[in-house]
């Protein structure tokens, strides 16, 4: 029985948030995703645009937003969706960082 979501499931949840155009990976998460795949890192869940580091207590997601909603509202909702989805698989105090890579109409 699997209790934690996959990277693809997390990305689907983030993209479903109103105001999110999609995942827009930056160089940081792209390099982390490549590094995790090469090393087959255990406690790290990486995908282009998403990086979950349980040991470092940090989750980073990089997105493109549209101006239909205030940026803060979209970021807050993305953090809430990630917190709910990850639940007990991350420790209390884990930082949920949302990097807005661009703002444009989708």
ABEGO torsion letter per residue (X at the ends): XBABBBAAAAAAAAAABBGBAEBBBBAAAAAAAAAAAAAGBAABBBBBGBBBBAAAGBBBBBBBBBAABBAAAAAAAAAAAAAAAAEAABBBGBBBBBBBABBBBX
